[in-house]
Amino acid sequence: MSQPVLVVRDLVYAYAKHQPVLNGITFSLQSGDRVALMGATGSGKSTLLENMMGLKQPQSGKILVNNIPVETPNLAQIRRFIGFGFQDANDQLFMPTILEDITFGPRNYGVANAIAIDKARELLAEFGLEAFANRSAHELSGGQRRLAALATILALEPDILILDEPTTGLDPGWRRKLAQVLLNWQGKVLLIASHDLRWLGKVTQRALVLSQGKIAIDGEIQPLLKDAVTLEGLGLPVDW
C-alpha cells in the first residue's frame, strides 16, 4: 500500500482547564480518499481541522502530511500541500476584486502574474463566475462568494482540500454547483466537515464520525446514511 497522504495518530487536544475535545484520535487518509467528517455540534470537527493546519497545537499525538510532522518549523511547507476553506468565505476574500483574490496566493509564491491570471480565469470559467472577475466580494451572492473563496484555494493546486461547513447559507442550486466543482477536482484527498448529510453523501465515499472526543465510526458513508438509528444516537438525524 502506498504511503498515506495524511496521518493522525493518538491526537489529544483540550482547551485550557477543560476535558479533552479530542481524545486519542487516530486515522489515515490515502490518495483518492473523499471523506466526510461528521459529528454533532461541539464534537470537535473544527478543532480537528485546525490541528491539521497547525492553527492549534495538540497536547499529545502526531499529525503527518506527506510524512512531514505538522509542527511549527514545518508549517510553511505543510500549508503548500493543504488548501483550507473556512466556514465564512469572507475570511478568504479581501482584495479589491475577485480576480485579485484568486491570483494573490500564487503570486505570493512566486508564480508569474500572467500565469496566475490565466489560472484564475480558468477557475472563474469553470465556476461560472467569469462575469464577476473585476467585482468585489461584496457584490457577489453568498453562493458566488463561496465558489470564489474555493477558487482562491484551488489556484494553489493543493494535494489536500479541507472544507469546514462549505454549504452553510447556500440554496439548493449553489449546493449542487459546489458539489459539481468538488466532484471534478483532481487532487489527492478531500475532507469535508459538515452537518449537511445528504449533500455529503453526493461528494464523499467515506465517513469519519466524531463523538465524545473519539472516532465513533470510520466506514462507507452510504450505509451510514441509511442507518437512521445510529445517526440519531450520534445526534445526527439525517432528515433534519
C-alpha positions in Angstrom: 0.0 0.0 0.0 1.2 3.5 -0.8 2.3 6.0 1.8 -0.8 7.7 3.4 -1.2 11.4 2.4 -2.3 12.3 5.9 -2.0 10.5 9.2 -3.5 11.4 12.6 -2.1 9.3 15.5 -3.3 9.3 19.1 -4.2 13.0 18.9 -5.3 14.7 22.2 -6.4 18.3 22.3 -8.0 20.2 25.2 -8.8 23.8 25.8 -7.3 25.3 29.0 -8.7 23.6 32.1 -11.3 21.6 30.2 -11.7 17.9 29.4 -10.2 16.9 26.0 -12.3 17.8 23.0 -10.2 15.2 21.0 -9.0 12.2 23.0 -6.9 9.7 21.1 -8.0 10.4 17.5 -6.3 8.1 15.0 -7.0 7.6 11.3 -5.2 7.9 8.0 -6.2 9.2 4.5 -4.9 7.7 1.3 -4.6 9.3 -2.2 -8.1 9.2 -3.7 -10.0 9.4 -0.4 -13.1 11.6 -0.3 -14.1 11.8 3.3 -16.9 13.3 5.3 -16.1 14.5 8.8 -19.3 14.3 10.8 -20.4 14.8 14.4 -22.9 16.8 16.4 -22.2 20.4 17.2 -19.4 20.6 19.8 -17.9 17.2 18.8 -14.6 18.8 17.8 -14.8 18.8 14.0 -13.4 22.3 13.5 -10.9 21.8 16.3 -9.6 18.7 14.5 -9.3 20.6 11.2 -7.4 23.4 12.9 -5.0 21.0 14.4 -4.3 19.5 10.9 -3.5 23.0 9.7 -1.3 23.8 12.7 -3.6 26.6 13.8 -3.8 24.7 17.1 -1.2 22.6 18.8 -2.2 19.3 20.4 -1.2 18.3 23.9 -0.1 14.9 22.6 -0.1 12.8 19.4 1.1 13.4 15.9 -0.2 14.6 12.6 1.8 13.9 9.4 1.1 15.4 6.0 3.1 13.7 3.2 5.1 12.2 6.0 6.1 15.6 7.4 5.1 16.4 11.0 2.6 19.2 11.5 4.9 21.2 13.8 5.8 24.9 13.9 9.1 24.6 11.9 7.3 22.8 9.1 4.1 24.8 8.8 5.0 26.9 5.7 5.8 23.6 3.9 2.7 21.9 5.2 0.4 24.7 4.1 1.7 24.3 0.5 0.1 20.9 0.5 -3.2 21.8 2.2 -6.0 24.0 1.0 -8.3 25.1 3.8 -11.7 26.6 3.4 -13.0 28.4 6.4 -16.7 28.4 7.4 -17.0 32.1 6.4 -16.0 32.7 2.8 -15.4 36.4 3.6 -12.3 35.4 5.6 -10.6 34.4 2.3 -11.8 37.3 0.1 -10.0 40.6 1.0 -8.7 42.1 -2.3 -10.4 44.8 -4.3 -11.6 42.3 -7.0 -12.2 38.5 -7.2 -9.6 38.1 -9.8 -7.0 39.7 -7.5 -8.2 37.4 -4.7 -7.6 34.3 -6.8 -4.2 35.4 -8.1 -3.0 36.6 -4.7 -1.8 33.2 -3.4 0.0 32.0 -6.5 1.7 35.4 -6.9 2.8 35.3 -3.3 4.5 32.0 -4.0 6.4 33.4 -7.0 4.1 32.4 -9.9 4.4 34.9 -12.8 1.5 37.3 -12.9 0.4 36.3 -16.4 0.3 32.6 -15.4 -1.6 33.4 -12.2 -4.2 35.4 -14.2 -4.6 32.6 -16.7 -5.2 30.1 -14.0 -7.7 32.4 -12.2 -9.7 32.9 -15.4 -9.8 29.2 -15.9 -11.2 28.7 -12.5 -13.7 31.5 -12.9 -14.9 30.0 -16.1 -15.2 26.5 -14.5 -17.3 28.0 -11.6 -19.4 30.2 -13.9 -18.1 33.4 -12.4 -16.3 34.9 -15.4 -18.5 38.0 -15.4 -17.6 38.8 -11.8 -13.8 38.8 -12.2 -13.5 42.5 -11.7 -16.1 42.8 -9.0 -15.5 42.9 -5.2 -16.7 40.1 -3.0 -19.4 42.4 -1.5 -21.1 42.5 -4.9 -21.5 38.7 -5.0 -24.2 36.4 -3.6 -23.4 34.0 -0.8 -23.1 31.1 -3.3 -20.9 33.1 -5.6 -18.6 34.2 -2.7 -18.4 30.5 -1.6 -17.2 29.5 -5.0 -14.8 32.4 -5.3 -13.3 31.6 -2.0 -12.8 28.0 -3.2 -11.2 29.2 -6.3 -8.6 31.1 -4.2 -7.7 27.8 -2.6 -7.7 25.7 -5.8 -5.4 28.2 -7.6 -2.7 27.0 -5.3 -3.2 23.4 -6.5 -3.2 21.7 -3.1 -2.8 18.0 -2.6 -5.4 18.0 0.2 -8.6 20.1 0.3 -10.2 20.6 3.7 -13.5 22.4 3.9 -15.4 23.4 7.0 -19.2 23.6 6.6 -19.0 24.7 2.9 -22.8 24.6 2.2 -23.8 26.9 5.1 -26.2 29.5 3.8 -26.3 28.1 0.2 -29.6 27.5 -1.6 -30.1 24.1 -3.5 -28.8 25.5 -6.8 -25.5 26.6 -5.3 -25.2 23.5 -3.2 -25.4 21.5 -6.4 -22.9 23.7 -8.2 -20.4 23.3 -5.3 -20.9 19.6 -5.4 -20.1 19.5 -9.2 -16.9 21.5 -8.7 -15.7 19.2 -5.9 -16.6 16.0 -7.9 -14.4 17.4 -10.8 -11.5 18.3 -8.5 -8.4 16.2 -9.2 -6.4 16.5 -6.0 -5.4 13.7 -3.7 -7.6 14.0 -0.6 -10.9 15.8 0.0 -12.0 16.2 3.6 -15.3 18.0 4.4 -16.7 18.8 7.8 -20.5 19.4 7.6 -23.9 18.8 9.1 -25.4 18.6 5.5 -25.6 14.8 5.5 -27.4 14.2 2.2 -25.1 16.6 0.4 -22.1 14.8 1.9 -23.4 11.6 0.5 -23.1 13.1 -3.0 -19.5 14.2 -2.8 -17.8 11.8 -0.4 -17.4 8.0 -0.1 -16.1 7.6 3.5 -17.4 8.9 6.8 -15.4 9.7 10.0 -17.8 10.4 12.8 -16.6 12.2 16.0 -18.4 11.5 19.3 -17.3 12.2 22.9 -13.8 13.0 21.7 -13.2 9.9 19.7 -13.8 8.4 16.2 -17.0 6.6 16.8 -17.4 5.4 13.1 -15.0 5.1 10.2 -16.6 3.5 7.2 -18.5 3.9 4.0 -20.9 6.8 4.0 -23.8 5.4 2.1 -24.7 2.5 4.5 -24.3 5.0 7.4 -26.8 7.5 5.8 -29.3 4.6 5.6 -28.9 3.8 9.3 -31.3 6.2 10.9 -31.0 4.7 14.4 -27.2 5.0 14.5 -27.3 8.6 13.2 -30.0 9.5 15.7 -27.9 8.1 18.5 -25.0 10.3 17.4 -27.1 13.4 17.4 -27.2 13.4 13.6 -30.9 12.9 12.5 -30.5 12.6 8.7 -33.7 14.3 7.6 -33.5 17.4 9.7 
